[in-house]
Amino acid sequence: MLRIAIPNKGSLAETTADMLAEAGYTGRRDAKDLHAIDPVNDVEFFYLRPKDIATYVGSGALHVGITGRDLLLDARMPGAREIEQLGFGGSTFRFAGPPGRFTELADLEALRVATAYPGLVDAYLDEHGIAVDLVPLDGAVESAVQLGVADAVADVVSTGTTLRQAGLEIFGPVLLESEAVLIGAPTEAEGTETLLRRLRGVMVARRYVMIDYDLPASLVDQAVAIAPGIESPTISPLRDPEWVAVRVMSPRKTVNQVMDALYEIGARAILVTAIHNARL
């Protein structure tokens, strides 16, 4: 039975649960449950703190898990390995400090840096040969400078509004671009490949839609240039020999532009349908 670690709460938990449900797995029914078995798919779920997942998986106690790349690196667990990025939970890590005080990474030398990810930040600064006094915090890192606990911070940044409100400005390079990832134990367990294939199918279904349209046969080359699909469109004859029916997968985020372009060259009866799952 494949043993899977799942975030029990936090920003990754809900999307992870939705993704596994779309992949055909049955998880917990009660949000308070910390354990669930899906006998149909021969898997066992363990709902854990996101920060602990890499430790359990890296030790081999659990076979695979879903967590953030930032949490994987922060755990510094040699046995845990990233298998696949999952396309959600994106975040960017940056340094920030009082305006005008810092311009580059080297300015942090021998100063105090507050962060909720000490393992991640320590490894990054070690790699760049910069020694600092790390101040580990669980939350509200942006307040550390104002309260005199640290000289600078290293934290997750989206728009930067929270840091600016705390009187801080971003400086230096990006520490890490993170997102949710599937991680595995040192030895691959039976069932891991099936899980991975299913998750990839869900990701394809989320990124693509199916476009069907009718088109004069003489315009097929132009249409294929607009929407080439993943491999090649399916082209079928219609009763009118001068027209064909075309079916093609297209990226969801640009589907309206693609529909407009197809219509402009002469495509008609353009229909878009969602893809619920896929195996490519």
C-alpha positions in Angstrom: 0.0 0.0 0.0 1.4 3.4 -1.0 1.8 5.7 2.0 1.2 9.4 1.1 1.9 12.4 3.2 -0.6 15.3 2.7 -0.7 18.8 4.1 -3.2 18.9 6.9 -3.8 22.6 6.7 -2.4 25.8 5.2 -2.3 27.2 1.7 -1.4 23.9 0.0 -4.0 21.6 1.8 -7.2 22.4 -0.1 -5.6 22.4 -3.6 -3.8 19.2 -2.8 -7.0 17.5 -1.7 -8.8 18.7 -4.9 -6.0 17.5 -7.1 -6.0 14.0 -5.6 -9.8 13.8 -5.9 -9.6 14.8 -9.6 -6.9 12.0 -9.9 -9.4 9.5 -8.6 -8.3 9.1 -5.0 -10.6 9.2 -1.9 -9.2 11.1 1.0 -10.5 12.0 4.4 -14.1 12.9 5.0 -13.5 14.9 8.1 -11.0 17.8 8.2 -10.0 16.7 11.7 -8.9 13.2 10.5 -5.1 12.7 10.4 -5.3 9.3 8.6 -7.4 7.8 5.8 -7.3 4.7 3.7 -8.4 4.4 0.0 -8.7 0.6 -0.4 -9.8 0.9 -4.1 -6.6 2.5 -5.1 -4.4 0.8 -2.5 -3.1 4.0 -0.9 -3.0 5.3 2.7 -3.0 9.0 3.4 -1.3 10.7 6.4 -2.3 14.4 7.1 0.7 16.2 8.5 2.1 19.6 9.1 3.5 20.8 5.8 6.9 21.5 7.4 7.1 17.9 8.6 6.3 16.1 5.4 9.9 16.2 4.0 11.1 14.7 7.2 8.7 11.8 7.2 9.3 11.1 3.5 13.0 11.5 3.6 13.3 9.1 6.5 11.4 6.4 4.5 8.6 6.3 7.0 6.2 7.4 4.2 6.7 6.7 0.5 5.7 10.0 -1.1 4.3 13.4 -0.1 3.1 16.7 -1.4 4.6 19.9 0.0 6.3 23.1 -1.1 9.7 23.1 -2.6 10.6 25.7 0.0 9.7 23.4 2.8 11.6 20.5 1.2 14.8 22.6 1.0 14.3 24.1 4.4 14.0 20.6 6.0 17.5 19.7 4.6 16.5 16.1 4.7 19.0 14.2 2.4 16.7 11.3 1.7 13.8 13.4 0.4 13.9 14.1 -3.4 11.7 16.2 -5.6 9.8 14.1 -8.2 7.5 16.5 -10.0 6.4 20.1 -9.8 2.6 20.3 -9.5 1.8 23.8 -10.9 0.2 25.4 -7.8 1.2 27.1 -4.6 3.7 29.3 -6.3 5.8 31.7 -4.2 9.0 33.8 -4.4 11.6 34.3 -1.6 13.4 37.6 -1.3 15.5 39.6 1.2 14.1 42.9 2.5 15.4 45.6 4.8 15.0 49.3 5.7 15.0 51.5 2.6 18.4 52.5 1.4 20.3 50.4 3.9 21.0 47.4 1.6 21.8 47.1 -2.0 23.3 43.7 -2.4 23.6 40.3 -0.6 27.1 41.1 0.8 25.6 43.9 2.8 24.1 41.3 5.1 27.5 40.0 6.4 27.6 39.6 10.2 24.0 41.0 10.6 20.8 39.5 11.9 18.4 38.0 9.4 14.9 36.9 10.5 13.1 34.1 8.6 10.6 31.4 9.0 12.8 29.2 6.8 16.2 29.0 8.6 17.4 25.9 6.8 16.7 27.3 3.3 18.2 30.7 4.0 21.3 29.3 5.8 22.0 27.0 2.9 21.6 29.9 0.4 23.9 32.2 2.3 26.4 29.5 2.8 26.5 28.9 -0.9 27.3 32.6 -1.4 29.9 32.7 1.3 27.9 35.1 3.6 27.8 34.6 7.4 24.8 36.0 9.3 23.1 35.6 12.6 19.8 33.8 11.7 16.7 34.6 13.8 14.2 31.8 13.3 10.5 32.9 13.5 7.2 31.1 12.9 5.3 34.1 11.5 5.0 37.8 11.1 8.6 38.0 9.9 8.1 41.4 8.4 7.8 42.9 12.0 11.2 41.7 13.1 13.1 44.8 11.9 10.6 47.3 13.4 10.7 45.5 16.7 14.5 45.4 16.8 14.9 41.6 16.5 16.7 41.6 13.2 18.4 43.9 10.7 16.8 42.3 7.6 14.3 39.6 6.8 14.0 36.7 4.2 10.5 35.9 3.4 7.8 34.9 0.9 6.9 37.8 -1.4 3.9 38.1 -3.7 3.2 41.7 -4.4 5.5 43.1 -1.7 2.7 45.1 -0.2 3.1 43.6 3.3 6.8 44.3 3.4 6.3 47.9 2.3 3.6 48.4 4.9 6.2 47.3 7.5 8.7 49.9 6.1 10.9 47.5 4.2 12.1 47.3 0.6 13.2 44.2 -1.3 16.9 44.0 -2.4 19.3 41.4 -3.7 18.6 38.3 -5.8 15.7 35.9 -5.7 16.4 33.2 -3.2 14.0 30.7 -4.6 11.0 30.2 -6.9 8.8 27.7 -5.0 5.7 25.7 -5.8 4.0 22.6 -4.6 5.9 19.4 -5.5 5.6 15.7 -5.3 8.5 14.3 -3.2 9.7 10.8 -2.8 11.6 8.6 -0.3 15.1 7.4 -1.2 13.6 4.1 -2.6 10.7 4.3 -5.0 7.7 2.4 -3.8 5.2 0.4 -5.9 2.3 2.7 -6.9 4.4 5.8 -7.2 4.4 5.7 -11.0 0.6 5.4 -11.1 0.2 8.3 -8.7 2.6 10.4 -10.8 0.8 9.5 -14.1 -2.6 10.5 -12.6 -1.3 13.8 -11.2 0.2 14.6 -14.6 -3.2 13.9 -16.2 -4.9 16.3 -13.8 -2.3 19.0 -14.6 -2.8 18.5 -18.4 -6.6 18.8 -17.9 -6.2 22.0 -15.9 -3.9 23.6 -18.5 -5.7 22.6 -21.7 -9.1 22.6 -23.3 -10.5 20.8 -26.3 -11.5 23.0 -29.3 -13.8 21.6 -32.1 -14.5 23.6 -35.2 -15.6 23.3 -38.8 -13.3 24.8 -41.5 -12.9 25.0 -45.3 -10.4 22.2 -46.2 -8.3 24.7 -48.1 -7.6 26.6 -44.8 -6.3 23.7 -42.7 -2.7 24.7 -42.9 -3.5 28.2 -41.6 -5.6 26.8 -38.8 -3.0 24.3 -37.7 -0.5 27.2 -37.5 -2.8 29.0 -35.1 -3.6 25.9 -33.0 -1.1 23.1 -33.6 -2.1 21.0 -30.6 0.2 18.9 -28.5 1.0 16.4 -31.3 -1.3 17.1 -34.2 -5.0 18.1 -34.7 -7.6 15.4 -35.6 -9.1 16.3 -39.0 -12.3 14.5 -40.2 -14.2 14.9 -43.4 -17.7 16.3 -43.4 -20.6 15.6 -45.8 -19.6 18.7 -47.8 -16.3 17.6 -49.3 -15.0 21.2 -49.2 -15.2 21.3 -45.4 -13.6 19.4 -42.6 -14.1 19.1 -38.8 -11.1 19.7 -36.6 -10.4 18.8 -33.0 -7.4 20.0 -31.1 -6.1 20.6 -27.6 -5.2 24.1 -26.8 -3.8 26.0 -23.8 -6.7 27.2 -21.6 -5.1 30.6 -20.9 -5.0 31.6 -24.5 -8.2 29.9 -25.8 -10.2 33.1 -26.5 -7.4 34.5 -28.6 -7.1 31.2 -30.5 -10.9 31.2 -31.1 -10.8 34.7 -32.4 -7.9 33.9 -34.8 -9.6 30.8 -36.1 -12.9 32.7 -36.7 -11.0 35.4 -38.6 -9.6 32.9 -41.1 -13.0 31.2 -41.7 -13.5 28.6 -39.0 -17.1 28.2 -37.8 -19.1 26.3 -35.1 -16.2 26.7 -32.8 -16.8 24.9 -29.5 -14.6 24.7 -26.4 -15.0 21.9 -23.8 -13.2 21.2 -20.6 -10.9 18.2 -20.2 -11.6 16.4 -16.9 -8.5 14.2 -17.0 -5.9 12.9 -19.5 -3.2 10.4 -20.2 -0.7 11.7 -22.7 
